[in-house]
Amino acid sequence: MPKQHDDQTLFNALEHIVYEISMFIDLTFTGMNYPRQVQFAILEAWAIHLRGIESMLEEKPQRDDDVLISHYGPVDIKLLVEPSVRKRINGEITHLTTRRMSEGVEKEWNRVEIFRQAWPGIEKIIDVLERWVRSYDPDSRWHQQLVAIIEYGAILNEGITAHRNHTSGNTITSFDELHPLVTYTADYLPSSKSVRVHKGVGFL
């Protein structure tokens, strides 16, 4: 069992957990048509946020001040992301390794497919957080934001599934290819404003 934090600390940490999840979702669908250097920067940020979400699911904290999802309630959650993805993040982005320099190493990142794999676990994370918020402060703005993120992520996931079914599993190469369901006004998200989601423009 991880070291316990007081409720106020956990409440304050919600802003940062929501940031990690929101950035991962948003960056999955951002920058597909941007200049190469911008695409690299977005990819690196996206991978770091994915790694941050996974680190919050660890059974034991690495440091005393780590905040884990298990602080908010019992969890048995895994992100169903291929082990090769974690290996690539550790070996090609967060560390400089010889693997990163090797010829023949896969260089493309299918962010949309990795989002599809990770989403069921992220949905469970948000459910744990939302239940904790309801018990701690039912009137908190975080309740509305967490619900909105679940709805937004579910719509994107449905769009990906519809696209895969329509194109026999082809990879999405631009935001325009997603199902029309992603045209969605997301209220109560971290920016505290409503933004129309379309053509790679996200909600942060």
N, C-alpha and C positions, 0 to 999 in steps of 0.2 A: 504494500500500500504506500503510495507516495506521501511525502510529508504534507500535512494539511496546512492550508492557508485560511485566514479568516474570511468571512463572507464579503467584507468590503473589498478585500484584495481581489477576490474572484470576480466580484462585480466590475471592478476597475479593469480587470484583464479582458473582459468581454470585448472591449473596443479593439484590442489588438488581435484577438482570435478572429473576430469578424473581418478585420482588415486582411489577415492572411487568406481566409476563405474567399472573400470578395475579389481580391487581386488575382488569385488563382483562376477563378471562374472568368473574370473579365479578360485577363490576358490570354486565355485559351482562344478567344475569338477576336483578338486585336492584332493589327499589324500585318495581316497576311499579304496585303498589297503594298506595304511600305518599302522604302529603300532598304537595301541589304543590311547596312549597319544598324538601322533602327530595328529590323527584325531580329538581329542577334541580341541586342539589348533587351528586347521584350522577351525573347526566349529564355535568356539567363534569369531575368526577374521571375518569370513564370515558374521555372524549375526550382528556384530557391523557395518560392511560396509553397510549392508542392512538398518540398522537403520539410518546410516548417510545419505544415499540417501533419505530416507523418510523425514528426518528432513529438507532437503533442499526444500521440497515441502510444508512446512508449510506456512499458509497464513500470519502470522506475526512473525517477528524474536523474539526470546526470549532475545537476547542481541543486543546491537547497532552494534557490529562487525560481526553479523551473515551474511552470504552470502546465498541468496535464489535463486532458479531458476527464480523466478519472477523478479529478478533484471535484467535479460537478455531479458525479453519480457513477454507479457501477457501469462499466462499459466492456463490451466484447466486440470491438470494431476493428476491422482491417480494411485498408484501402486495397482493393483488388487490382493493383497496378503490377504489371509484369516485373519480376525481379531485375530484369535487364535494364528497366528504366531507372530504378534506384542506383544500380551500378554505374549507369552512364552519368547520372547527376553527380555522384560522388567522384567519379573518375575523369569527367570531362568539363565540369563546371565549377564545383566547389574546391577542387584540387587540380594541380597540374601534374598529370601522370603520363607515363610513356604510352599508355593506351590512347590518350588524347591525340598523340602524334602518329599513331600507327596507320599505315596504309590499309585501306580496305575496311576500316571501321565505319559502321553506319553513322552517317552525319545528319540525316533527316530526323526530325522529331514530329511524330503525328500527334500534335497536341489535342486535337479533337477526340481521337480514339482513346488517349490516356484520360481525358476528362470523362469520357463515357465509362471507363473502367473504375475511376475513382469516385464518381458521383454517388453510388449507393452508400458508400462509407461516409462521405461528407454529409449526406442527408441524415444519417444516423447521428453524426456528431452534432448537427444543428438541433436535432430532436432532443438530445441530452441537455444541451444548453438552454433550449426553450423551456423545457420542464423545470430546470433549476431556476430560471428567471421568474417563471410564474409563481413558484413557491416563495421566492425571496422578495420580489417586488412586481406584482401583477400589472401595475400601471407603468412600468418602465418602458421607455422607447425601444429598448433592445428586444422586447417581445415582438413588437411590430416589425422590426428590421429582420429578425431571424425568420419570421414567417414569410416575409417578402423574398428573402434569399432562397428559401426552399421552393417557393412558387416559381421564381425566376429560373433557378437551376433545373427544375423539373420541366419547364417549357423548353429550355435549350436541349435537354436530354431527349425530349420527345421529338424535337426538330431533327436531331442527329439520327434518331432511330428511323424517322420517316424518310430522311434522305438516304440512309443505308438501304432501306427496303425498296426505295424507288430506283436506286442506281446499282443494285446488286453489290452493295458494300464498298463502293468507290470512296476514296478519301475526299473530304471537303477541302477545297483549296482557296475558297474565299467566303466571306460572311454572306454574300448574296446567295450562295447555294443552299443556305439553311432554309428549313421549312418556314412559311410565312408566320407561324406561331411565334417566332422570336420577336416580331414587332409588338412590343409590350411596354407599357408605361410602368416603371418600377418605382413605387412610392415607398417611403420610409427606409430607404437604403442609406448607407453610411454618409453619403454626401448631403443628406437632409434635403434633397430636392428631387423632383421627378424628372427623369431624362428618358427621351424616346430612344429605345435601343434599336439601332439599325446600322448595317454596313460597317461593322467592326467598331462602332462607338459604344463603349460600355457604360456602366452606371456609376463609376467613380469620378 
